[in-house]
Amino acid sequence: MPLHCPRCNKNIDKAKVQEIDARLMNDFKNDALRRGRCPVCKTPLIDTDPKVKE
Ligand SMILES: [Zn+2]
């Protein structure tokens, strides 16, 4: 399940978060993603994982 930015209306695949974060840090020194924020608008990302576990 992805992380969702309600402002950009964009999903970030959790499997790619580390890869994207590494690229952002390398290219832009952008640490937003590792803080749980959207790298574009800095809005806190929503974890869309369902909390219910039967
Ligand atoms: Zn955003």
mmCIF file of the protein (N, C-alpha, C, O) and its ligand, coordinates in Angstrom:
data_MODEL
# 
_entry.id   MODEL 
# 
loop_
_entity.id 
_entity.type 
_entity.pdbx_number_of_molecules 
1 polymer     1 
2 non-polymer 1 
# 
_entity_poly.entity_id                      1 
_entity_poly.type                           'polypeptide(L)' 
_entity_poly.nstd_linkage                   no 
_entity_poly.nstd_monomer                   no 
_entity_poly.pdbx_seq_one_letter_code       MPLHCPRCNKNIDKAKVQEIDARLMNDFKNDALRRGRCPVCKTPLIDTDPKVKE 
_entity_poly.pdbx_seq_one_letter_code_can   MPLHCPRCNKNIDKAKVQEIDARLMNDFKNDALRRGRCPVCKTPLIDTDPKVKE 
_entity_poly.pdbx_strand_id                 A 
# 
loop_
_entity_poly_seq.entity_id 
_entity_poly_seq.num 
_entity_poly_seq.mon_id 
_entity_poly_seq.hetero 
1 1  MET n 
1 2  PRO n 
1 3  LEU n 
1 4  HIS n 
1 5  CYS n 
1 6  PRO n 
1 7  ARG n 
1 8  CYS n 
1 9  ASN n 
1 10 LYS n 
1 11 ASN n 
1 12 ILE n 
1 13 ASP n 
1 14 LYS n 
1 15 ALA n 
1 16 LYS n 
1 17 VAL n 
1 18 GLN n 
1 19 GLU n 
1 20 ILE n 
1 21 ASP n 
1 22 ALA n 
1 23 ARG n 
1 24 LEU n 
1 25 MET n 
1 26 ASN n 
1 27 ASP n 
1 28 PHE n 
1 29 LYS n 
1 30 ASN n 
1 31 ASP n 
1 32 ALA n 
1 33 LEU n 
1 34 ARG n 
1 35 ARG n 
1 36 GLY n 
1 37 ARG n 
1 38 CYS n 
1 39 PRO n 
1 40 VAL n 
1 41 CYS n 
1 42 LYS n 
1 43 THR n 
1 44 PRO n 
1 45 LEU n 
1 46 ILE n 
1 47 ASP n 
1 48 THR n 
1 49 ASP n 
1 50 PRO n 
1 51 LYS n 
1 52 VAL n 
1 53 LYS n 
1 54 GLU n 
# 
loop_
_struct_asym.id 
_struct_asym.entity_id 
A 1 
B 2 
# 
loop_
_chem_comp.id 
_chem_comp.type 
_chem_comp.mon_nstd_flag 
ALA 'L-peptide linking' y 
ARG 'L-peptide linking' y 
ASN 'L-peptide linking' y 
ASP 'L-peptide linking' y 
CYS 'L-peptide linking' y 
GLN 'L-peptide linking' y 
GLU 'L-peptide linking' y 
GLY 'peptide linking'   y 
HIS 'L-peptide linking' y 
ILE 'L-peptide linking' y 
LEU 'L-peptide linking' y 
LYS 'L-peptide linking' y 
MET 'L-peptide linking' y 
PHE 'L-peptide linking' y 
PRO 'L-peptide linking' y 
THR 'L-peptide linking' y 
VAL 'L-peptide linking' y 
ZN  non-polymer         . 
# 
_pdbx_entity_nonpoly.entity_id   2 
_pdbx_entity_nonpoly.name        ? 
_pdbx_entity_nonpoly.comp_id     ZN 
# 
_pdbx_nonpoly_scheme.asym_id         B 
_pdbx_nonpoly_scheme.entity_id       2 
_pdbx_nonpoly_scheme.mon_id          ZN 
_pdbx_nonpoly_scheme.ndb_seq_num     1 
_pdbx_nonpoly_scheme.pdb_seq_num     101 
_pdbx_nonpoly_scheme.auth_seq_num    101 
_pdbx_nonpoly_scheme.pdb_mon_id      ZN 
_pdbx_nonpoly_scheme.auth_mon_id     ZN 
_pdbx_nonpoly_scheme.pdb_strand_id   A 
_pdbx_nonpoly_scheme.pdb_ins_code    . 
# 
loop_
_atom_site.group_PDB 
_atom_site.id 
_atom_site.type_symbol 
_atom_site.label_atom_id 
_atom_site.label_alt_id 
_atom_site.label_comp_id 
_atom_site.label_asym_id 
_atom_site.label_entity_id 
_atom_site.label_seq_id 
_atom_site.pdbx_PDB_ins_code 
_atom_site.Cartn_x 
_atom_site.Cartn_y 
_atom_site.Cartn_z 
_atom_site.occupancy 
_atom_site.B_iso_or_equiv 
_atom_site.pdbx_formal_charge 
_atom_site.auth_seq_id 
_atom_site.auth_comp_id 
_atom_site.auth_asym_id 
_atom_site.auth_atom_id 
_atom_site.pdbx_PDB_model_num 
ATOM   1   N  N  . MET A 1 1  ? 0.846  -1.198  0.000  1.00 0.00 ? 1   MET A N  1 
ATOM   2   C  CA . MET A 1 1  ? 0.000  0.000   0.000  1.00 0.00 ? 1   MET A CA 1 
ATOM   3   C  C  . MET A 1 1  ? 0.879  1.244   0.000  1.00 0.00 ? 1   MET A C  1 
ATOM   4   O  O  . MET A 1 1  ? 1.896  1.281   0.693  1.00 0.00 ? 1   MET A O  1 
ATOM   5   N  N  . PRO A 1 2  ? 0.509  2.235   -0.748 1.00 0.00 ? 2   PRO A N  1 
ATOM   6   C  CA . PRO A 1 2  ? 1.363  3.414   -0.907 1.00 0.00 ? 2   PRO A CA 1 
ATOM   7   C  C  . PRO A 1 2  ? 1.159  4.451   0.191  1.00 0.00 ? 2   PRO A C  1 
ATOM   8   O  O  . PRO A 1 2  ? 0.212  4.394   0.975  1.00 0.00 ? 2   PRO A O  1 
ATOM   9   N  N  . LEU A 1 3  ? 2.089  5.397   0.209  1.00 0.00 ? 3   LEU A N  1 
ATOM   10  C  CA . LEU A 1 3  ? 1.889  6.629   0.965  1.00 0.00 ? 3   LEU A CA 1 
ATOM   11  C  C  . LEU A 1 3  ? 1.198  7.622   0.053  1.00 0.00 ? 3   LEU A C  1 
ATOM   12  O  O  . LEU A 1 3  ? 1.477  7.683   -1.144 1.00 0.00 ? 3   LEU A O  1 
ATOM   13  N  N  . HIS A 1 4  ? 0.294  8.400   0.630  1.00 0.00 ? 4   HIS A N  1 
ATOM   14  C  CA . HIS A 1 4  ? -0.519 9.298   -0.190 1.00 0.00 ? 4   HIS A CA 1 
ATOM   15  C  C  . HIS A 1 4  ? -0.321 10.750  0.225  1.00 0.00 ? 4   HIS A C  1 
ATOM   16  O  O  . HIS A 1 4  ? -0.344 11.071  1.413  1.00 0.00 ? 4   HIS A O  1 
ATOM   17  N  N  . CYS A 1 5  ? -0.128 11.623  -0.754 1.00 0.00 ? 5   CYS A N  1 
ATOM   18  C  CA . CYS A 1 5  ? -0.088 13.058  -0.485 1.00 0.00 ? 5   CYS A CA 1 
ATOM   19  C  C  . CYS A 1 5  ? -1.438 13.660  -0.838 1.00 0.00 ? 5   CYS A C  1 
ATOM   20  O  O  . CYS A 1 5  ? -1.822 13.668  -2.008 1.00 0.00 ? 5   CYS A O  1 
ATOM   21  N  N  . PRO A 1 6  ? -2.170 14.170  0.163  1.00 0.00 ? 6   PRO A N  1 
ATOM   22  C  CA . PRO A 1 6  ? -3.513 14.691  -0.099 1.00 0.00 ? 6   PRO A CA 1 
ATOM   23  C  C  . PRO A 1 6  ? -3.486 15.992  -0.898 1.00 0.00 ? 6   PRO A C  1 
ATOM   24  O  O  . PRO A 1 6  ? -4.483 16.356  -1.521 1.00 0.00 ? 6   PRO A O  1 
ATOM   25  N  N  . ARG A 1 7  ? -2.368 16.683  -0.886 1.00 0.00 ? 7   ARG A N  1 
ATOM   26  C  CA . ARG A 1 7  ? -2.290 17.957  -1.594 1.00 0.00 ? 7   ARG A CA 1 
ATOM   27  C  C  . ARG A 1 7  ? -1.996 17.758  -3.084 1.00 0.00 ? 7   ARG A C  1 
ATOM   28  O  O  . ARG A 1 7  ? -2.651 18.346  -3.945 1.00 0.00 ? 7   ARG A O  1 
ATOM   29  N  N  . CYS A 1 8  ? -0.997 16.918  -3.367 1.00 0.00 ? 8   CYS A N  1 
ATOM   30  C  CA . CYS A 1 8  ? -0.670 16.615  -4.760 1.00 0.00 ? 8   CYS A CA 1 
ATOM   31  C  C  . CYS A 1 8  ? -1.601 15.556  -5.331 1.00 0.00 ? 8   CYS A C  1 
ATOM   32  O  O  . CYS A 1 8  ? -1.643 15.342  -6.542 1.00 0.00 ? 8   CYS A O  1 
ATOM   33  N  N  . ASN A 1 9  ? -2.353 14.890  -4.446 1.00 0.00 ? 9   ASN A N  1 
ATOM   34  C  CA . ASN A 1 9  ? -3.177 13.760  -4.847 1.00 0.00 ? 9   ASN A CA 1 
ATOM   35  C  C  . ASN A 1 9  ? -2.309 12.719  -5.556 1.00 0.00 ? 9   ASN A C  1 
ATOM   36  O  O  . ASN A 1 9  ? -2.637 12.237  -6.640 1.00 0.00 ? 9   ASN A O  1 
ATOM   37  N  N  . LYS A 1 10 ? -1.196 12.392  -4.906 1.00 0.00 ? 10  LYS A N  1 
ATOM   38  C  CA . LYS A 1 10 ? -0.203 11.524  -5.509 1.00 0.00 ? 10  LYS A CA 1 
ATOM   39  C  C  . LYS A 1 10 ? 0.135  10.395  -4.551 1.00 0.00 ? 10  LYS A C  1 
ATOM   40  O  O  . LYS A 1 10 ? 0.174  10.590  -3.337 1.00 0.00 ? 10  LYS A O  1 
ATOM   41  N  N  . ASN A 1 11 ? 0.376  9.224   -5.096 1.00 0.00 ? 11  ASN A N  1 
ATOM   42  C  CA . ASN A 1 11 ? 0.773  8.077   -4.285 1.00 0.00 ? 11  ASN A CA 1 
ATOM   43  C  C  . ASN A 1 11 ? 2.255  7.779   -4.483 1.00 0.00 ? 11  ASN A C  1 
ATOM   44  O  O  . ASN A 1 11 ? 2.782  7.881   -5.591 1.00 0.00 ? 11  ASN A O  1 
ATOM   45  N  N  . ILE A 1 12 ? 2.910  7.411   -3.397 1.00 0.00 ? 12  ILE A N  1 
ATOM   46  C  CA . ILE A 1 12 ? 4.303  6.981   -3.471 1.00 0.00 ? 12  ILE A CA 1 
ATOM   47  C  C  . ILE A 1 12 ? 4.371  5.546   -2.984 1.00 0.00 ? 12  ILE A C  1 
ATOM   48  O  O  . ILE A 1 12 ? 4.036  5.248   -1.837 1.00 0.00 ? 12  ILE A O  1 
ATOM   49  N  N  . ASP A 1 13 ? 4.803  4.671   -3.856 1.00 0.00 ? 13  ASP A N  1 
ATOM   50  C  CA . ASP A 1 13 ? 4.898  3.261   -3.519 1.00 0.00 ? 13  ASP A CA 1 
ATOM   51  C  C  . ASP A 1 13 ? 5.912  3.057   -2.402 1.00 0.00 ? 13  ASP A C  1 
ATOM   52  O  O  . ASP A 1 13 ? 7.057  3.499   -2.497 1.00 0.00 ? 13  ASP A O  1 
ATOM   53  N  N  . LYS A 1 14 ? 5.474  2.377   -1.334 1.00 0.00 ? 14  LYS A N  1 
ATOM   54  C  CA . LYS A 1 14 ? 6.371  2.176   -0.190 1.00 0.00 ? 14  LYS A CA 1 
ATOM   55  C  C  . LYS A 1 14 ? 7.628  1.402   -0.580 1.00 0.00 ? 14  LYS A C  1 
ATOM   56  O  O  . LYS A 1 14 ? 8.700  1.617   -0.014 1.00 0.00 ? 14  LYS A O  1 
ATOM   57  N  N  . ALA A 1 15 ? 7.488  0.508   -1.543 1.00 0.00 ? 15  ALA A N  1 
ATOM   58  C  CA . ALA A 1 15 ? 8.639  -0.283  -1.975 1.00 0.00 ? 15  ALA A CA 1 
ATOM   59  C  C  . ALA A 1 15 ? 9.698  0.602   -2.623 1.00 0.00 ? 15  ALA A C  1 
ATOM   60  O  O  . ALA A 1 15 ? 10.864 0.222   -2.723 1.00 0.00 ? 15  ALA A O  1 
ATOM   61  N  N  . LYS A 1 16 ? 9.277  1.785   -3.061 1.00 0.00 ? 16  LYS A N  1 
ATOM   62  C  CA . LYS A 1 16 ? 10.213 2.673   -3.766 1.00 0.00 ? 16  LYS A CA 1 
ATOM   63  C  C  . LYS A 1 16 ? 10.647 3.858   -2.912 1.00 0.00 ? 16  LYS A C  1 
ATOM   64  O  O  . LYS A 1 16 ? 11.458 4.678   -3.344 1.00 0.00 ? 16  LYS A O  1 
ATOM   65  N  N  . VAL A 1 17 ? 10.100 3.947   -1.690 1.00 0.00 ? 17  VAL A N  1 
ATOM   66  C  CA . VAL A 1 17 ? 10.377 5.112   -0.850 1.00 0.00 ? 17  VAL A CA 1 
ATOM   67  C  C  . VAL A 1 17 ? 11.875 5.275   -0.606 1.00 0.00 ? 17  VAL A C  1 
ATOM   68  O  O  . VAL A 1 17 ? 12.415 6.373   -0.740 1.00 0.00 ? 17  VAL A O  1 
ATOM   69  N  N  . GLN A 1 18 ? 12.544 4.174   -0.246 1.00 0.00 ? 18  GLN A N  1 
ATOM   70  C  CA . GLN A 1 18 ? 13.980 4.264   0.058  1.00 0.00 ? 18  GLN A CA 1 
ATOM   71  C  C  . GLN A 1 18 ? 14.777 4.691   -1.168 1.00 0.00 ? 18  GLN A C  1 
ATOM   72  O  O  . GLN A 1 18 ? 15.704 5.497   -1.083 1.00 0.00 ? 18  GLN A O  1 
ATOM   73  N  N  . GLU A 1 19 ? 14.391 4.129   -2.308 1.00 0.00 ? 19  GLU A N  1 
ATOM   74  C  CA . GLU A 1 19 ? 15.090 4.453   -3.551 1.00 0.00 ? 19  GLU A CA 1 
ATOM   75  C  C  . GLU A 1 19 ? 14.883 5.924   -3.924 1.00 0.00 ? 19  GLU A C  1 
ATOM   76  O  O  . GLU A 1 19 ? 15.823 6.618   -4.310 1.00 0.00 ? 19  GLU A O  1 
ATOM   77  N  N  . ILE A 1 20 ? 13.639 6.382   -3.803 1.00 0.00 ? 20  ILE A N  1 
ATOM   78  C  CA . ILE A 1 20 ? 13.333 7.772   -4.132 1.00 0.00 ? 20  ILE A CA 1 
ATOM   79  C  C  . ILE A 1 20 ? 14.010 8.713   -3.140 1.00 0.00 ? 20  ILE A C  1 
ATOM   80  O  O  . ILE A 1 20 ? 14.545 9.757   -3.515 1.00 0.00 ? 20  ILE A O  1 
ATOM   81  N  N  . ASP A 1 21 ? 13.975 8.322   -1.864 1.00 0.00 ? 21  ASP A N  1 
ATOM   82  C  CA . ASP A 1 21 ? 14.610 9.136   -0.828 1.00 0.00 ? 21  ASP A CA 1 
ATOM   83  C  C  . ASP A 1 21 ? 16.104 9.281   -1.092 1.00 0.00 ? 21  ASP A C  1 
ATOM   84  O  O  . ASP A 1 21 ? 16.657 10.375  -0.976 1.00 0.00 ? 21  ASP A O  1 
ATOM   85  N  N  . ALA A 1 22 ? 16.751 8.182   -1.445 1.00 0.00 ? 22  ALA A N  1 
ATOM   86  C  CA . ALA A 1 22 ? 18.189 8.227   -1.726 1.00 0.00 ? 22  ALA A CA 1 
ATOM   87  C  C  . ALA A 1 22 ? 18.482 9.155   -2.884 1.00 0.00 ? 22  ALA A C  1 
ATOM   88  O  O  . ALA A 1 22 ? 19.465 9.895   -2.864 1.00 0.00 ? 22  ALA A O  1 
ATOM   89  N  N  . ARG A 1 23 ? 17.633 9.117   -3.888 1.00 0.00 ? 23  ARG A N  1 
ATOM   90  C  CA . ARG A 1 23 ? 17.838 9.964   -5.062 1.00 0.00 ? 23  ARG A CA 1 
ATOM   91  C  C  . ARG A 1 23 ? 17.624 11.438  -4.709 1.00 0.00 ? 23  ARG A C  1 
ATOM   92  O  O  . ARG A 1 23 ? 18.374 12.314  -5.142 1.00 0.00 ? 23  ARG A O  1 
ATOM   93  N  N  . LEU A 1 24 ? 16.581 11.689  -3.909 1.00 0.00 ? 24  LEU A N  1 
ATOM   94  C  CA . LEU A 1 24 ? 16.303 13.070  -3.505 1.00 0.00 ? 24  LEU A CA 1 
ATOM   95  C  C  . LEU A 1 24 ? 17.456 13.639  -2.686 1.00 0.00 ? 24  LEU A C  1 
ATOM   96  O  O  . LEU A 1 24 ? 17.859 14.786  -2.879 1.00 0.00 ? 24  LEU A O  1 
ATOM   97  N  N  . MET A 1 25 ? 17.984 12.828  -1.771 1.00 0.00 ? 25  MET A N  1 
ATOM   98  C  CA . MET A 1 25 ? 19.099 13.275  -0.945 1.00 0.00 ? 25  MET A CA 1 
ATOM   99  C  C  . MET A 1 25 ? 20.334 13.540  -1.795 1.00 0.00 ? 25  MET A C  1 
ATOM   100 O  O  . MET A 1 25 ? 21.035 14.534  -1.604 1.00 0.00 ? 25  MET A O  1 
ATOM   101 N  N  . ASN A 1 26 ? 20.590 12.635  -2.735 1.00 0.00 ? 26  ASN A N  1 
ATOM   102 C  CA . ASN A 1 26 ? 21.756 12.764  -3.612 1.00 0.00 ? 26  ASN A CA 1 
ATOM   103 C  C  . ASN A 1 26 ? 21.664 14.002  -4.490 1.00 0.00 ? 26  ASN A C  1 
ATOM   104 O  O  . ASN A 1 26 ? 22.595 14.805  -4.556 1.00 0.00 ? 26  ASN A O  1 
ATOM   105 N  N  . ASP A 1 27 ? 20.538 14.141  -5.156 1.00 0.00 ? 27  ASP A N  1 
ATOM   106 C  CA . ASP A 1 27 ? 20.426 15.166  -6.190 1.00 0.00 ? 27  ASP A CA 1 
ATOM   107 C  C  . ASP A 1 27 ? 20.020 16.524  -5.641 1.00 0.00 ? 27  ASP A C  1 
ATOM   108 O  O  . ASP A 1 27 ? 20.453 17.559  -6.147 1.00 0.00 ? 27  ASP A O  1 
ATOM   109 N  N  . PHE A 1 28 ? 19.182 16.519  -4.597 1.00 0.00 ? 28  PHE A N  1 
ATOM   110 C  CA . PHE A 1 28 ? 18.596 17.790  -4.152 1.00 0.00 ? 28  PHE A CA 1 
ATOM   111 C  C  . PHE A 1 28 ? 18.799 18.078  -2.670 1.00 0.00 ? 28  PHE A C  1 
ATOM   112 O  O  . PHE A 1 28 ? 18.358 19.115  -2.174 1.00 0.00 ? 28  PHE A O  1 
ATOM   113 N  N  . LYS A 1 29 ? 19.480 17.144  -1.942 1.00 0.00 ? 29  LYS A N  1 
ATOM   114 C  CA . LYS A 1 29 ? 19.581 17.290  -0.483 1.00 0.00 ? 29  LYS A CA 1 
ATOM   115 C  C  . LYS A 1 29 ? 18.200 17.492  0.130  1.00 0.00 ? 29  LYS A C  1 
ATOM   116 O  O  . LYS A 1 29 ? 18.016 18.277  1.060  1.00 0.00 ? 29  LYS A O  1 
ATOM   117 N  N  . ASN A 1 30 ? 17.239 16.759  -0.421 1.00 0.00 ? 30  ASN A N  1 
ATOM   118 C  CA . ASN A 1 30 ? 15.845 16.866  0.010  1.00 0.00 ? 30  ASN A CA 1 
ATOM   119 C  C  . ASN A 1 30 ? 15.533 15.712  0.961  1.00 0.00 ? 30  ASN A C  1 
ATOM   120 O  O  . ASN A 1 30 ? 15.456 14.560  0.535  1.00 0.00 ? 30  ASN A O  1 
ATOM   121 N  N  . ASP A 1 31 ? 15.353 16.017  2.249  1.00 0.00 ? 31  ASP A N  1 
ATOM   122 C  CA . ASP A 1 31 ? 15.123 14.953  3.235  1.00 0.00 ? 31  ASP A CA 1 
ATOM   123 C  C  . ASP A 1 31 ? 13.657 14.847  3.636  1.00 0.00 ? 31  ASP A C  1 
ATOM   124 O  O  . ASP A 1 31 ? 13.337 14.242  4.659  1.00 0.00 ? 31  ASP A O  1 
ATOM   125 N  N  . ALA A 1 32 ? 12.769 15.429  2.842  1.00 0.00 ? 32  ALA A N  1 
ATOM   126 C  CA . ALA A 1 32 ? 11.345 15.447  3.184  1.00 0.00 ? 32  ALA A CA 1 
ATOM   127 C  C  . ALA A 1 32 ? 10.779 14.031  3.316  1.00 0.00 ? 32  ALA A C  1 
ATOM   128 O  O  . ALA A 1 32 ? 10.036 13.732  4.251  1.00 0.00 ? 32  ALA A O  1 
ATOM   129 N  N  . LEU A 1 33 ? 11.136 13.182  2.383  1.00 0.00 ? 33  LEU A N  1 
ATOM   130 C  CA . LEU A 1 33 ? 10.528 11.858  2.332  1.00 0.00 ? 33  LEU A CA 1 
ATOM   131 C  C  . LEU A 1 33 ? 10.880 11.046  3.578  1.00 0.00 ? 33  LEU A C  1 
ATOM   132 O  O  . LEU A 1 33 ? 10.020 10.345  4.110  1.00 0.00 ? 33  LEU A O  1 
ATOM   133 N  N  . ARG A 1 34 ? 12.111 11.125  4.050  1.00 0.00 ? 34  ARG A N  1 
ATOM   134 C  CA . ARG A 1 34 ? 12.487 10.356  5.243  1.00 0.00 ? 34  ARG A CA 1 
ATOM   135 C  C  . ARG A 1 34 ? 11.856 10.948  6.497  1.00 0.00 ? 34  ARG A C  1 
ATOM   136 O  O  . ARG A 1 34 ? 11.837 10.295  7.540  1.00 0.00 ? 34  ARG A O  1 
ATOM   137 N  N  . ARG A 1 35 ? 11.350 12.151  6.417  1.00 0.00 ? 35  ARG A N  1 
ATOM   138 C  CA . ARG A 1 35 ? 10.584 12.735  7.514  1.00 0.00 ? 35  ARG A CA 1 
ATOM   139 C  C  . ARG A 1 35 ? 9.096  12.433  7.390  1.00 0.00 ? 35  ARG A C  1 
ATOM   140 O  O  . ARG A 1 35 ? 8.293  12.907  8.193  1.00 0.00 ? 35  ARG A O  1 
ATOM   141 N  N  . GLY A 1 36 ? 8.731  11.649  6.388  1.00 0.00 ? 36  GLY A N  1 
ATOM   142 C  CA . GLY A 1 36 ? 7.333  11.291  6.188  1.00 0.00 ? 36  GLY A CA 1 
ATOM   143 C  C  . GLY A 1 36 ? 6.534  12.397  5.528  1.00 0.00 ? 36  GLY A C  1 
ATOM   144 O  O  . GLY A 1 36 ? 5.314  12.477  5.673  1.00 0.00 ? 36  GLY A O  1 
ATOM   145 N  N  . ARG A 1 37 ? 7.253  13.261  4.790  1.00 0.00 ? 37  ARG A N  1 
ATOM   146 C  CA . ARG A 1 37 ? 6.574  14.356  4.114  1.00 0.00 ? 37  ARG A CA 1 
ATOM   147 C  C  . ARG A 1 37 ? 6.738  14.260  2.605  1.00 0.00 ? 37  ARG A C  1 
ATOM   148 O  O  . ARG A 1 37 ? 7.687  13.663  2.098  1.00 0.00 ? 37  ARG A O  1 
ATOM   149 N  N  . CYS A 1 38 ? 5.784  14.864  1.904  1.00 0.00 ? 38  CYS A N  1 
ATOM   150 C  CA . CYS A 1 38 ? 5.840  14.884  0.453  1.00 0.00 ? 38  CYS A CA 1 
ATOM   151 C  C  . CYS A 1 38 ? 7.050  15.701  0.005  1.00 0.00 ? 38  CYS A C  1 
ATOM   152 O  O  . CYS A 1 38 ? 7.222  16.835  0.452  1.00 0.00 ? 38  CYS A O  1 
ATOM   153 N  N  . PRO A 1 39 ? 7.891  15.145  -0.870 1.00 0.00 ? 39  PRO A N  1 
ATOM   154 C  CA . PRO A 1 39 ? 9.078  15.875  -1.315 1.00 0.00 ? 39  PRO A CA 1 
ATOM   155 C  C  . PRO A 1 39 ? 8.750  17.090  -2.167 1.00 0.00 ? 39  PRO A C  1 
ATOM   156 O  O  . PRO A 1 39 ? 9.600  17.960  -2.359 1.00 0.00 ? 39  PRO A O  1 
ATOM   157 N  N  . VAL A 1 40 ? 7.534  17.160  -2.677 1.00 0.00 ? 40  VAL A N  1 
ATOM   158 C  CA . VAL A 1 40 ? 7.139  18.266  -3.546 1.00 0.00 ? 40  VAL A CA 1 
ATOM   159 C  C  . VAL A 1 40 ? 6.576  19.429  -2.727 1.00 0.00 ? 40  VAL A C  1 
ATOM   160 O  O  . VAL A 1 40 ? 7.021  20.567  -2.878 1.00 0.00 ? 40  VAL A O  1 
ATOM   161 N  N  . CYS A 1 41 ? 5.603  19.146  -1.866 1.00 0.00 ? 41  CYS A N  1 
ATOM   162 C  CA . CYS A 1 41 ? 4.885  20.221  -1.178 1.00 0.00 ? 41  CYS A CA 1 
ATOM   163 C  C  . CYS A 1 41 ? 5.089  20.190  0.336  1.00 0.00 ? 41  CYS A C  1 
ATOM   164 O  O  . CYS A 1 41 ? 4.594  21.066  1.045  1.00 0.00 ? 41  CYS A O  1 
ATOM   165 N  N  . LYS A 1 42 ? 5.829  19.165  0.848  1.00 0.00 ? 42  LYS A N  1 
ATOM   166 C  CA . LYS A 1 42 ? 6.172  19.067  2.273  1.00 0.00 ? 42  LYS A CA 1 
ATOM   167 C  C  . LYS A 1 42 ? 4.958  18.779  3.165  1.00 0.00 ? 42  LYS A C  1 
ATOM   168 O  O  . LYS A 1 42 ? 5.039  18.918  4.386  1.00 0.00 ? 42  LYS A O  1 
ATOM   169 N  N  . THR A 1 43 ? 3.841  18.382  2.563  1.00 0.00 ? 43  THR A N  1 
ATOM   170 C  CA . THR A 1 43 ? 2.679  17.967  3.339  1.00 0.00 ? 43  THR A CA 1 
ATOM   171 C  C  . THR A 1 43 ? 2.923  16.578  3.924  1.00 0.00 ? 43  THR A C  1 
ATOM   172 O  O  . THR A 1 43 ? 3.428  15.697  3.228  1.00 0.00 ? 43  THR A O  1 
ATOM   173 N  N  . PRO A 1 44 ? 2.568  16.370  5.204  1.00 0.00 ? 44  PRO A N  1 
ATOM   174 C  CA . PRO A 1 44 ? 2.733  15.034  5.777  1.00 0.00 ? 44  PRO A CA 1 
ATOM   175 C  C  . PRO A 1 44 ? 1.978  13.990  4.966  1.00 0.00 ? 44  PRO A C  1 
ATOM   176 O  O  . PRO A 1 44 ? 0.805  14.162  4.634  1.00 0.00 ? 44  PRO A O  1 
ATOM   177 N  N  . LEU A 1 45 ? 2.675  12.909  4.659  1.00 0.00 ? 45  LEU A N  1 
ATOM   178 C  CA . LEU A 1 45 ? 2.064  11.856  3.858  1.00 0.00 ? 45  LEU A CA 1 
ATOM   179 C  C  . LEU A 1 45 ? 1.166  10.979  4.720  1.00 0.00 ? 45  LEU A C  1 
ATOM   180 O  O  . LEU A 1 45 ? 1.434  10.756  5.900  1.00 0.00 ? 45  LEU A O  1 
ATOM   181 N  N  . ILE A 1 46 ? 0.099  10.487  4.106  1.00 0.00 ? 46  ILE A N  1 
ATOM   182 C  CA . ILE A 1 46 ? -0.836 9.601   4.784  1.00 0.00 ? 46  ILE A CA 1 
ATOM   183 C  C  . ILE A 1 46 ? -0.491 8.157   4.430  1.00 0.00 ? 46  ILE A C  1 
ATOM   184 O  O  . ILE A 1 46 ? -0.361 7.794   3.261  1.00 0.00 ? 46  ILE A O  1 
ATOM   185 N  N  . ASP A 1 47 ? -0.347 7.344   5.481  1.00 0.00 ? 47  ASP A N  1 
ATOM   186 C  CA . ASP A 1 47 ? -0.106 5.924   5.276  1.00 0.00 ? 47  ASP A CA 1 
ATOM   187 C  C  . ASP A 1 47 ? -1.431 5.248   4.981  1.00 0.00 ? 47  ASP A C  1 
ATOM   188 O  O  . ASP A 1 47 ? -2.322 5.242   5.830  1.00 0.00 ? 47  ASP A O  1 
ATOM   189 N  N  . THR A 1 48 ? -1.574 4.683   3.804  1.00 0.00 ? 48  THR A N  1 
ATOM   190 C  CA . THR A 1 48 ? -2.863 4.119   3.398  1.00 0.00 ? 48  THR A CA 1 
ATOM   191 C  C  . THR A 1 48 ? -2.987 2.652   3.754  1.00 0.00 ? 48  THR A C  1 
ATOM   192 O  O  . THR A 1 48 ? -3.959 1.999   3.375  1.00 0.00 ? 48  THR A O  1 
ATOM   193 N  N  . ASP A 1 49 ? -2.006 2.124   4.483  1.00 0.00 ? 49  ASP A N  1 
ATOM   194 C  CA . ASP A 1 49 ? -2.133 0.740   4.930  1.00 0.00 ? 49  ASP A CA 1 
ATOM   195 C  C  . ASP A 1 49 ? -3.361 0.574   5.815  1.00 0.00 ? 49  ASP A C  1 
ATOM   196 O  O  . ASP A 1 49 ? -3.571 1.359   6.740  1.00 0.00 ? 49  ASP A O  1 
ATOM   197 N  N  . PRO A 1 50 ? -4.167 -0.438  5.541  1.00 0.00 ? 50  PRO A N  1 
ATOM   198 C  CA . PRO A 1 50 ? -5.312 -0.681  6.406  1.00 0.00 ? 50  PRO A CA 1 
ATOM   199 C  C  . PRO A 1 50 ? -4.852 -1.122  7.783  1.00 0.00 ? 50  PRO A C  1 
ATOM   200 O  O  . PRO A 1 50 ? -3.958 -1.960  7.903  1.00 0.00 ? 50  PRO A O  1 
ATOM   201 N  N  . LYS A 1 51 ? -5.456 -0.564  8.825  1.00 0.00 ? 51  LYS A N  1 
ATOM   202 C  CA . LYS A 1 51 ? -5.043 -0.879  10.183 1.00 0.00 ? 51  LYS A CA 1 
ATOM   203 C  C  . LYS A 1 51 ? -5.661 -2.179  10.689 1.00 0.00 ? 51  LYS A C  1 
ATOM   204 O  O  . LYS A 1 51 ? -5.173 -2.782  11.645 1.00 0.00 ? 51  LYS A O  1 
ATOM   205 N  N  . VAL A 1 52 ? -6.730 -2.597  10.040 1.00 0.00 ? 52  VAL A N  1 
ATOM   206 C  CA . VAL A 1 52 ? -7.465 -3.752  10.513 1.00 0.00 ? 52  VAL A CA 1 
ATOM   207 C  C  . VAL A 1 52 ? -6.721 -5.035  10.157 1.00 0.00 ? 52  VAL A C  1 
ATOM   208 O  O  . VAL A 1 52 ? -6.316 -5.242  9.013  1.00 0.00 ? 52  VAL A O  1 
ATOM   209 N  N  . LYS A 1 53 ? -6.555 -5.871  11.143 1.00 0.00 ? 53  LYS A N  1 
ATOM   210 C  CA . LYS A 1 53 ? -5.904 -7.160  10.925 1.00 0.00 ? 53  LYS A CA 1 
ATOM   211 C  C  . LYS A 1 53 ? -6.697 -8.225  11.661 1.00 0.00 ? 53  LYS A C  1 
ATOM   212 O  O  . LYS A 1 53 ? -6.699 -8.274  12.891 1.00 0.00 ? 53  LYS A O  1 
ATOM   213 N  N  . GLU A 1 54 ? -7.362 -9.067  10.907 1.00 0.00 ? 54  GLU A N  1 
ATOM   214 C  CA . GLU A 1 54 ? -8.211 -10.087 11.533 1.00 0.00 ? 54  GLU A CA 1 
ATOM   215 C  C  . GLU A 1 54 ? -7.399 -11.321 11.868 1.00 0.00 ? 54  GLU A C  1 
ATOM   216 O  O  . GLU A 1 54 ? -7.940 -12.289 12.402 1.00 0.00 ? 54  GLU A O  1 
HETATM 217 ZN ZN . ZN  B 2 .  ? 2.601  16.746  -2.194 1.00 0.00 2 101 ZN  A ZN 1 
# 
